[in-house]
Amino acid sequence: AVYAAALGLIPHARFTFAKLWILAAQAHLRARDLSAARRLLGQALGRCPKDKLFRAYVEMELSLGCVDRCRALYEKYVQWAPGSAAAWSRWAQLEAELGEADRARALFELGLAQRPLDAPELLWKAYIDAEAELGEVGRARDLYERLLELTGHVKVWLSFAAFEAAQDGGAERARGVYGRAFEQLRERQPEAKEEAVVLLEAWKAWEAEQGEGEGVAEVEKRMPRRVKRRRPILLEDGSAGAGVEE
């Protein structure tokens, strides 16, 4: 009754409090009135849809084991927010956890096809992680390659190298990724100079962890050298003196 009264005072057309709707639904659940909880959350989504409300409703249905209801909610969620990487990611991850790998892949692909997409990097990472958790190393590797065609950002290269290093006997593959990354970043000089340094530092640290002194030395050879510039010391009258400074 308290929650109902509070909800009645809020001008939901202008703003709303998702937390209040959720607390009211939880009160119905504690009273063992599932129909009322569903009705209330459905009303909330109809009047003032919010990410938090969708998530809470899905969590409730999932806790009850109602997978088909979860799917129906996620379908409405992505219709309401087609550019939400989080919405697509959560739905796909649910399908993966249920053992529905093909469904999960289809959802990841649909999500990545959305334009605009608010956080594509989040969805790519979730997709790669899902394939890795399924033991699909080859598929995860292919996803990294696809992502690198879209962006050659150093963070993607570092993630790919770490992924390869984590596989059984993956040291050589990891070195191969580091090497490819360096060559591509070097081609983009000078705008990618800082990224190249970040990559080399990470590569050097990884080689040190492997106990490969030779590997560390090879990386150090690629490190940019600091060039010292020498200039003459000017006297008070502006003429050049005998000495120089660095």
C-alpha positions in Angstrom: 0.0 0.0 0.0 2.8 2.4 0.8 4.6 1.7 -2.5 1.3 2.1 -4.4 0.7 5.4 -2.7 4.2 6.6 -3.5 3.9 5.5 -7.2 0.6 7.4 -7.4 2.3 10.6 -6.5 5.0 10.5 -9.1 4.3 12.2 -12.5 5.7 9.2 -14.5 5.2 11.0 -17.9 8.0 13.4 -16.8 10.2 11.2 -14.6 10.1 8.1 -12.6 12.0 6.1 -10.0 12.8 2.6 -11.3 13.9 1.6 -7.8 10.4 2.3 -6.4 8.7 0.1 -9.1 11.2 -2.7 -8.3 10.7 -2.4 -4.5 6.9 -2.5 -5.0 7.2 -5.6 -7.2 9.4 -7.3 -4.6 6.8 -6.6 -2.0 4.3 -8.4 -4.1 6.7 -11.4 -4.4 7.2 -11.5 -0.6 3.4 -11.6 -0.3 3.5 -14.6 -2.8 1.5 -12.6 -5.4 3.5 -13.3 -8.6 0.7 -12.0 -10.9 0.7 -8.7 -9.1 4.5 -8.4 -9.4 4.4 -9.1 -13.1 1.5 -6.8 -13.7 3.3 -4.0 -11.9 6.6 -4.4 -13.7 4.7 -4.7 -17.0 2.9 -1.4 -16.2 6.2 0.2 -15.4 7.7 -0.8 -18.7 4.6 0.3 -20.6 4.6 3.8 -19.0 8.3 4.5 -18.5 10.7 1.9 -19.8 14.2 2.0 -18.3 17.2 -0.3 -18.5 17.1 -0.9 -14.8 13.4 -2.0 -15.0 14.1 -4.4 -17.8 17.0 -6.0 -15.9 15.0 -6.3 -12.7 12.1 -8.0 -14.5 14.4 -10.4 -16.4 16.2 -11.3 -13.1 12.9 -12.0 -11.4 11.7 -14.3 -14.2 15.1 -16.0 -14.4 15.0 -16.7 -10.6 11.7 -18.4 -11.2 13.1 -20.4 -14.1 10.8 -18.8 -16.6 13.3 -18.7 -19.6 10.7 -18.1 -22.3 9.4 -15.0 -20.4 13.0 -13.8 -20.1 13.4 -14.1 -23.9 10.2 -12.2 -24.5 11.4 -9.4 -22.2 14.8 -9.3 -23.9 13.0 -9.0 -27.3 11.1 -6.0 -26.0 14.3 -4.6 -24.4 16.3 -4.6 -27.7 13.3 -3.2 -29.6 13.2 -0.4 -27.1 17.0 0.1 -27.1 18.4 -1.5 -30.3 21.7 0.4 -29.9 22.3 -0.9 -26.3 25.3 -3.2 -26.4 24.5 -4.2 -22.8 21.0 -5.4 -23.7 22.3 -7.6 -26.6 25.2 -8.8 -24.5 23.0 -9.9 -21.6 20.5 -11.7 -23.8 23.3 -13.5 -25.7 25.1 -14.5 -22.5 21.9 -15.9 -21.1 21.5 -18.1 -24.2 25.1 -19.2 -23.9 24.6 -20.1 -20.3 21.6 -22.2 -21.3 23.7 -24.1 -23.8 22.1 -22.4 -26.8 25.3 -21.5 -28.5 23.8 -20.9 -32.0 21.1 -18.6 -30.5 23.8 -16.7 -28.6 26.0 -16.2 -31.7 23.0 -15.0 -33.7 22.2 -12.4 -31.0 25.8 -11.2 -30.8 25.8 -10.8 -34.6 22.5 -9.0 -34.6 23.8 -6.7 -31.9 27.0 -5.9 -33.7 25.0 -5.1 -36.8 23.1 -2.3 -35.1 23.9 1.3 -36.1 24.5 3.2 -33.9 25.7 0.9 -31.2 26.6 2.7 -27.9 29.5 0.4 -26.8 30.6 -2.0 -29.6 33.8 -2.8 -27.7 31.7 -4.2 -24.8 29.8 -6.5 -27.2 32.9 -7.7 -29.0 34.5 -8.6 -25.7 31.4 -10.4 -24.5 31.2 -12.3 -27.8 34.9 -13.4 -27.6 34.6 -14.3 -24.0 31.5 -16.4 -24.7 33.3 -18.4 -27.4 36.3 -18.9 -25.2 34.1 -20.2 -22.3 32.5 -22.6 -24.8 36.0 -23.9 -25.6 35.7 -22.5 -29.1 39.3 -21.2 -29.4 39.2 -21.1 -33.2 36.0 -19.1 -33.2 37.3 -16.7 -30.6 40.5 -16.2 -32.6 38.4 -15.5 -35.8 36.5 -12.8 -33.8 39.8 -11.1 -32.8 40.8 -11.1 -36.5 37.5 -9.6 -37.5 37.8 -6.9 -34.8 41.3 -6.0 -35.9 40.0 -5.4 -39.4 37.7 -2.8 -37.9 40.2 -1.3 -35.4 43.9 -1.7 -34.9 43.8 -0.3 -31.4 46.6 -1.4 -29.2 44.2 -2.6 -26.5 42.7 -5.1 -29.0 46.2 -6.4 -29.9 47.2 -6.8 -26.2 43.9 -8.6 -25.5 44.6 -10.9 -28.4 48.1 -11.6 -27.3 47.0 -12.4 -23.8 44.3 -14.7 -25.2 46.9 -16.7 -27.2 49.3 -16.8 -24.2 46.6 -18.4 -22.1 46.2 -21.3 -24.4 48.2 -24.5 -24.0 51.6 -24.0 -25.7 50.4 -20.5 -26.8 53.7 -18.7 -26.3 54.7 -18.7 -29.9 51.3 -17.6 -31.1 51.4 -14.8 -28.5 54.8 -13.7 -29.9 53.4 -13.7 -33.4 50.5 -11.5 -32.3 52.9 -9.1 -30.6 55.1 -9.0 -33.7 52.2 -8.4 -36.0 50.9 -5.6 -33.8 54.3 -3.9 -33.7 54.6 -4.0 -37.5 51.1 -2.5 -38.0 51.6 0.2 -35.4 55.0 1.1 -36.9 53.3 1.5 -40.3 51.0 4.1 -38.7 53.8 6.2 -37.4 54.1 8.9 -36.1 50.4 9.0 -34.9 50.7 5.5 -33.4 54.0 6.1 -31.7 52.6 6.1 -28.1 50.6 3.0 -28.8 53.7 1.3 -30.1 55.6 2.1 -26.9 52.6 0.7 -24.8 52.7 -2.4 -26.9 56.5 -2.9 -26.5 56.4 -2.3 -22.8 53.7 -5.0 -22.4 55.5 -7.4 -24.7 58.8 -6.9 -22.8 57.0 -7.5 -19.4 55.4 -10.7 -20.8 58.8 -12.0 -22.1 60.3 -11.3 -18.7 57.5 -13.4 -17.1 58.4 -16.3 -19.4 62.0 -16.1 -18.2 63.1 -15.4 -21.8 66.1 -13.2 -21.6 66.6 -13.5 -25.3 63.0 -12.4 -25.9 63.4 -9.4 -23.7 66.5 -8.4 -25.6 64.7 -8.8 -28.9 61.9 -6.5 -27.7 64.4 -3.9 -26.4 66.0 -3.7 -29.9 62.6 -2.4 -31.1 62.3 0.2 -28.4 62.5 3.8 -29.8 65.8 5.4 -28.9 65.9 8.8 -27.3 67.9 11.2 -29.5 69.9 13.8 -27.5 70.0 17.2 -29.2 73.0 19.4 -28.6 72.9 23.1 -29.0 75.5 25.9 -28.5 75.4 27.9 -25.3 74.5 31.5 -26.1 76.3 34.4 -24.4 74.6 37.5 -23.1 75.1 39.4 -26.3 73.5 36.5 -28.3 76.7 35.2 -29.8 77.6 31.5 -29.5 79.9 30.5 -26.7 82.5 27.8 -26.7 80.4 25.2 -24.9 77.2 23.2 -25.8 74.3 21.9 -23.7 72.1 18.9 -24.2 
